[in-house]
Amino acid sequence: MSFNDVPAEAYDRFMGRYSTLLAPLFLDFAGLDFADLDLAAASGEGMRVLDVGCGTGALTAELATRFGQESITAVDPSPPFIQAVRERYPQVDAREASAEELPFPAGYFDAAVAQLVVHFLADPVAGLRELQRVTRGGGTIAACVWDFAGENSPLSVFWRAARELDPQVRDESLLPGAREGHLEELFVSAGLQDVVEGALEISRGHSGFDEWWAPYAGGVGPAGVYLAGLDPDRRSELRERCRAELPSGPFVLSARAWAARGRVEVA
């Protein structure tokens, strides 16, 4: 899935409203504060953390708060996203790069984290191995993906309505890591050690249906692309099916992400 033509502001409105809430929970799960930070301090070198598939910087912001901007390298293949990160966090080393081909030497980072990225990789195991390559022995690798298969993601209402409209629609439930246990399987297949999986729960309030629905028109991600491909009548029908699933006034939307962490083997 390419985000090269997606404006940063459109992504922020669509997914950033949820990923910013997920970021601190994800880093708490990764445990970087308690493990890698101590090891980096003991070595006399600064902490080096790689934010893979950084998007517009939801996780970058949380990493910078915990470790300082100068400790963070952020990569994403989308030029608009990287430009946004450079403007928002000028001391972060932000580069255009994909998870599968990282422009860094072996063992360069103390940790590598990937929030809402693995499910978009053509070969997630190869991507996780590349994260390992650039992370030192004993360092942490962590990733998370929304629970699309369990229909407990921020987009579940949309995809349920889309399936009612078109039972053949290709939603995000079959993507890598989107079901319980699959991220753990991918981590183990990639050769990571001491792998642990967990669930992260977020809740986000919405002022009403129109505020929730409007960002879908931005064409962001598989859901936005699907919506943009519908003719106006089908688009309206999908919108009304979604409206029927949600309260008429303000509401709170809860969602779950599956997360996994592991250690790079010490040579």
C-alpha positions in Angstrom: 0.0 0.0 0.0 1.6 3.3 -1.1 1.1 6.6 0.8 3.3 8.6 -1.6 0.5 10.8 -2.8 -1.3 11.2 0.6 -0.9 14.7 2.2 0.3 14.5 5.8 -2.7 16.4 7.0 -5.1 13.9 5.5 -3.3 11.0 7.2 -3.3 12.9 10.5 -7.1 13.4 10.3 -7.7 9.8 9.3 -5.4 7.6 11.3 -3.4 10.0 13.4 -6.4 10.6 15.6 -5.9 7.0 16.8 -2.2 6.3 16.3 -1.2 9.1 18.7 -3.2 7.4 21.4 -1.6 4.1 20.6 2.0 5.3 20.6 2.6 5.6 24.4 0.9 2.2 25.0 3.1 0.6 22.3 6.3 2.0 23.8 5.3 0.9 27.3 4.8 -2.6 25.9 8.1 -2.5 24.0 9.8 -1.8 27.4 12.5 0.5 25.9 12.6 2.7 29.0 13.6 -0.3 31.2 16.0 -2.3 29.0 17.7 -0.6 26.1 18.1 2.8 27.7 20.2 1.3 30.6 22.3 -0.6 28.1 22.9 2.5 26.0 23.9 4.5 29.0 26.3 1.8 30.2 28.0 1.8 26.9 28.7 5.5 27.1 27.0 6.1 23.8 23.6 7.8 23.2 20.4 5.8 22.7 19.7 5.1 19.1 16.1 4.2 18.2 14.8 3.6 14.7 11.1 4.4 14.0 10.3 2.3 10.9 7.3 3.4 8.8 7.1 6.6 10.9 4.2 8.1 8.9 3.6 11.7 10.0 5.3 11.2 13.3 2.8 9.8 15.9 5.3 7.4 17.3 8.2 9.7 16.6 6.7 12.3 18.9 6.5 9.8 21.8 10.0 8.5 21.2 11.3 12.1 21.2 9.6 12.9 24.5 11.2 9.8 26.1 14.6 9.8 24.6 15.2 13.2 22.9 14.9 14.0 19.2 18.6 13.6 18.6 18.3 9.9 19.6 15.7 9.1 17.0 16.0 8.1 13.3 12.7 7.9 11.4 12.1 6.3 8.0 9.2 6.1 5.7 8.9 5.7 1.9 6.3 8.6 1.6 7.9 11.9 0.8 5.1 14.0 2.2 5.2 12.1 5.5 9.0 12.5 5.8 8.7 16.2 5.1 6.1 16.5 7.8 8.4 14.8 10.3 11.3 17.0 9.4 9.3 20.1 10.0 7.7 18.9 13.2 10.8 17.4 14.7 13.9 19.1 13.2 16.5 17.3 15.3 15.2 13.8 14.3 17.1 12.1 11.5 14.2 11.6 9.1 14.9 9.8 5.8 12.9 8.4 2.9 13.4 4.6 3.1 11.4 1.4 3.2 11.5 -1.2 6.0 12.7 -3.8 3.5 15.8 -1.8 2.5 17.2 0.3 5.4 20.2 2.5 4.6 22.1 1.8 7.8 25.0 -0.4 8.8 24.5 -3.6 10.8 24.0 -3.2 14.5 23.6 0.5 14.4 20.5 0.9 16.6 19.7 -0.1 20.1 16.1 -0.7 19.2 13.7 -0.6 16.2 10.0 -0.1 16.4 7.3 -0.3 13.8 3.8 1.0 14.6 1.0 0.1 12.2 3.5 -1.0 9.5 4.1 -4.7 9.3 0.7 -5.4 7.7 1.7 -3.3 4.7 4.9 -5.1 4.0 5.0 -7.4 1.0 7.2 -9.8 2.9 6.9 -9.1 6.7 9.4 -11.7 7.7 12.0 -10.2 5.4 11.2 -6.8 6.8 11.6 -7.9 10.4 14.9 -9.5 9.5 16.1 -6.2 8.0 15.1 -4.5 11.3 17.2 -7.1 13.1 20.1 -6.5 10.8 20.4 -2.8 11.8 19.8 -3.5 15.5 22.6 -4.6 17.8 22.6 -8.0 19.5 20.4 -7.9 22.5 18.4 -5.0 21.2 14.6 -4.8 21.0 12.4 -5.1 18.0 8.7 -4.3 18.5 5.7 -3.9 16.2 2.0 -3.5 16.4 -1.0 -3.9 14.0 -4.7 -3.2 14.5 -7.0 -6.1 15.2 -8.6 -6.1 11.8 -9.4 -9.9 11.9 -11.2 -9.6 15.2 -13.2 -6.6 14.0 -11.9 -4.5 16.8 -10.0 -1.8 14.9 -10.8 1.9 14.4 -12.0 0.9 10.8 -14.2 -2.1 11.8 -17.5 -0.2 11.4 -16.5 1.0 7.9 -15.4 -2.5 6.8 -18.5 -4.2 8.2 -20.7 -1.8 6.3 -18.6 -2.3 3.1 -19.1 -6.1 3.4 -22.8 -5.7 3.7 -22.7 -3.6 0.5 -20.3 -5.9 -1.3 -19.6 -9.4 0.2 -16.6 -9.7 -2.1 -14.8 -6.6 -0.8 -11.2 -7.1 0.1 -10.9 -5.6 3.6 -7.8 -5.6 5.9 -8.6 -8.7 8.0 -6.2 -11.0 6.1 -3.2 -8.7 6.3 -0.1 -9.9 8.2 -0.3 -9.5 11.9 -4.0 -8.5 11.9 -5.2 -11.6 13.9 -4.3 -12.7 17.4 -1.0 -14.6 17.5 0.1 -13.8 14.0 2.6 -11.1 14.9 4.2 -13.5 17.3 4.5 -16.1 14.6 6.1 -13.6 12.2 8.6 -12.6 14.9 9.6 -16.2 15.6 9.9 -16.9 11.9 12.2 -14.0 11.5 14.5 -15.5 14.2 13.8 -13.1 17.1 14.4 -14.3 20.6 12.2 -14.1 23.7 9.1 -13.1 21.7 6.1 -11.9 23.6 2.7 -10.8 22.2 0.1 -8.6 23.9 -3.0 -6.5 23.2 -3.2 -2.7 23.4 -6.5 -1.0 23.9 -7.4 2.6 23.1 -10.6 4.7 23.2 -11.2 7.9 21.3 -14.3 10.2 21.6 -16.1 11.5 18.5 -18.4 14.5 18.5 -20.7 12.8 16.0 -21.0 10.8 12.8 -19.9 13.5 10.4 -16.7 14.2 12.3 -15.9 10.4 12.3 -16.8 10.0 8.6 -15.2 13.0 7.0 -11.6 11.8 7.0 -12.5 8.7 4.9 -13.0 11.0 2.0 -9.3 11.8 2.0 -8.4 8.6 0.2 -6.1 7.4 2.9 -5.2 3.7 3.1 -7.2 0.7 1.8 -10.5 2.1 3.2 -10.0 5.5 1.6 -9.0 4.0 -1.7 -12.0 1.7 -1.6 -14.4 4.5 -0.9 -12.9 6.7 -3.6 -13.5 3.9 -6.1 -17.2 3.7 -5.5 -19.7 5.6 -7.7 -21.6 8.5 -5.8 -24.7 6.4 -5.1 -22.7 3.5 -3.6 -20.6 5.9 -1.7 -23.8 7.4 -0.2 -25.2 4.0 0.6 -22.0 3.0 2.4 -22.0 6.2 4.4 -25.6 5.6 5.5 -24.9 2.0 6.5 -22.1 3.3 8.7 -24.4 5.9 10.1 -26.9 3.2 11.1 -24.2 1.4 13.1 -23.2 4.4 15.2 -25.0 6.6 17.8 -26.7 9.7 16.6 -24.8 11.9 19.1 -21.3 11.9 20.5 -19.8 8.5 21.0 -16.6 6.7 22.0 -14.9 4.3 19.7 -12.7 1.6 21.3 -10.1 -0.4 19.4 -7.4 -3.0 19.9 -4.0 -3.5 18.4 -1.9 -6.7 18.6 1.7 -6.0 19.6 4.8 -8.2 19.6 8.3 -7.6 20.9 11.5 -9.7 20.8 15.3 -9.5 21.2 18.0 -9.7 18.5 20.2 -12.7 19.0 23.6 -11.9 20.5 26.3 -13.3 18.2 
